[in-house]
Amino acid sequence: MSLNPVIDMLGRRLRLAVIGGGTGSFIGAMHRQSARRDDRYQIVTGIFSSDPAKSKKDASELGFESDRIYPSVKALLRWRSIQKRWH
C-alpha cells in the first residue's frame, strides 16, 4: 500500500470540481493549492463566479481546458450526466 490510498483505490487521483473561489478569493486559492499539495486530488473544472463571463475568464487564466469550462453549476452537472451515459 502506498502513502496515497486514493490512487491505490482508483488507479488515479480523485477528480474535483471547485465551486466558487475565483479571482480575488483567498480561500479559493488555498483550496486549489491544498488539493495539489495533498497529491490525492486533481481539480479538473470549476465554476469560479456566479457571473458566467467572470467564471470563464478565471477558469481560462487558471489553465483549465476550454471543454471543461461551464457557465453554471447546473450546466456542469447536466453535461457530466450526459457524458456518463455515453462513456
Beta strands, then each sheet from edge to edge (+ up, - down):
strand 1: 14-19
strand 2: 41-47
sheet 1: 1+ 2+
end
